[in-house]
């Protein structure tokens, strides 16, 4: 199940994680699998910051599951609620690694910083921010890379 909204970032990181898959600059040629996966991360980040639910969900496999067993439709409902509650979303992402255990399967490790404003009337002190380590698994479906699985945890090292 997706986490309850007990933290601004938890909601963001479910969807933003997907968005982040689309957000990286490519290494090597644009047609390499790594460049295509990084392009998906860049597109996801852009969609999340634009609060574009349709664009974000286009990057998610119909067979998606999160680390808590939530499916694609649960993710969509969760993100819709998050975007309604947070009138702005700003992300800072860093791709730590991209691995290909199989030619049609990728693992991406990200660090994602998110800053959100809870309403249009919020002041500078009404911001919510957090940093998470995100693990994504993508699968090549037809000719498109889509997020199949996502897990995240706080990057705090207490």
C-alpha positions in Angstrom: 0.0 0.0 0.0 1.1 3.5 -0.6 2.1 5.5 2.5 -0.5 7.7 4.1 0.0 11.4 3.7 1.9 11.9 7.0 4.7 13.7 5.1 4.6 15.9 2.1 7.5 14.1 0.5 6.1 10.6 0.7 3.4 11.4 -1.8 5.8 13.3 -3.9 8.3 10.5 -4.0 6.0 8.0 -5.3 5.1 10.0 -8.3 8.3 12.0 -8.4 10.3 8.9 -8.3 8.6 7.9 -11.5 9.2 11.4 -12.9 12.8 11.3 -11.9 13.3 8.3 -14.0 12.7 10.5 -16.9 15.0 13.3 -15.7 18.6 12.5 -16.4 21.0 13.7 -19.0 22.1 10.9 -21.2 25.6 9.4 -21.4 26.7 8.4 -24.8 24.5 8.5 -27.8 20.8 9.3 -27.6 19.9 5.8 -28.8 21.7 3.9 -26.2 19.5 2.1 -23.6 21.1 4.2 -20.8 20.4 7.4 -22.6 16.8 6.4 -23.1 16.3 5.4 -19.5 17.8 8.7 -18.4 15.5 10.5 -20.8 12.5 8.8 -19.0 13.8 10.1 -15.7 14.0 13.6 -17.1 10.5 13.4 -18.5 9.2 12.2 -15.2 10.8 15.0 -13.3 9.4 17.5 -15.7 5.9 16.0 -15.5 6.0 16.0 -11.7 7.1 19.7 -11.5 4.4 20.6 -14.0 1.9 18.6 -12.0 1.0 16.7 -15.2 -0.6 13.5 -13.9 -1.3 12.1 -17.4 2.3 12.7 -18.5 3.6 11.1 -15.3 1.3 8.1 -15.5 2.3 7.5 -19.2 5.7 6.5 -17.8 4.3 3.9 -15.5 3.7 0.2 -16.5 0.2 -1.2 -16.2 1.9 -3.9 -14.0 3.5 -1.3 -11.6 3.9 -2.1 -7.9 5.5 0.0 -5.2 7.5 -1.3 -2.3 4.4 -1.6 -0.2 2.3 -3.5 -2.8 0.4 -0.5 -4.2 -0.6 -0.7 -7.9 -0.8 1.7 -10.7 -4.3 2.9 -10.0 -3.5 3.5 -6.3 -0.5 5.5 -7.4 -2.6 7.6 -9.7 -5.1 8.4 -6.9 -2.3 9.2 -4.5 -0.6 11.6 -7.0 -3.9 13.3 -7.9 -4.4 14.1 -4.2 -0.9 15.3 -3.8 -1.1 17.6 -6.8 -4.4 19.0 -5.4 -2.8 19.6 -2.0 0.5 21.0 -3.3 0.3 23.9 -5.7 4.0 23.8 -6.5 6.5 21.0 -6.7 10.3 21.5 -7.2 12.7 18.6 -7.5 16.4 18.2 -7.4 17.5 14.8 -8.6 20.8 13.0 -9.0 21.0 9.6 -10.8 23.5 7.5 -8.7 23.6 4.5 -11.1 21.9 2.9 -14.0 22.3 -0.9 -14.4 21.0 -3.4 -17.0 20.8 -6.9 -15.6 18.9 -7.8 -18.8 18.7 -5.9 -22.1 15.0 -5.1 -21.5 15.2 -4.4 -17.8 16.9 -1.5 -16.0 17.6 -0.6 -12.3 18.1 3.1 -11.4 19.3 4.5 -8.1 18.4 8.1 -7.5 18.6 10.7 -4.8 15.7 13.1 -4.9 15.2 16.3 -3.1 11.6 17.7 -3.1 10.3 21.0 -2.1 6.6 21.6 -2.1 4.2 24.4 -1.2 1.0 23.3 0.4 -1.2 26.0 -1.0 -1.2 29.1 -3.1 -1.6 31.2 0.1 1.4 29.5 1.8 4.2 31.7 3.0 7.9 30.9 2.6 7.7 29.1 6.0 4.8 26.8 4.8 7.1 24.7 2.7 7.7 21.0 3.0 11.0 19.5 2.0 12.7 16.1 2.2 15.4 14.0 0.5 14.9 10.4 -0.4 16.9 7.5 -1.9 14.9 6.0 -4.7 15.2 2.6 -6.4 13.4 2.2 -9.7 13.0 -0.8 -11.9 12.1 -0.1 -15.5 11.1 -2.5 -18.2 11.2 -2.1 -22.0 7.5 -2.4 -23.1 7.4 -2.3 -26.9 9.8 0.5 -27.6 9.2 2.5 -24.4 10.9 2.2 -21.0 8.3 2.2 -18.2 8.5 2.1 -14.5 7.6 -1.3 -13.2 8.6 -0.9 -9.5 9.6 1.9 -7.2 10.8 2.0 -3.6 12.1 4.9 -1.6 13.4 5.6 1.9 14.5 8.8 3.7 18.1 9.7 2.9 18.6 10.9 6.5 21.5 9.1 8.1 20.6 9.6 11.8 
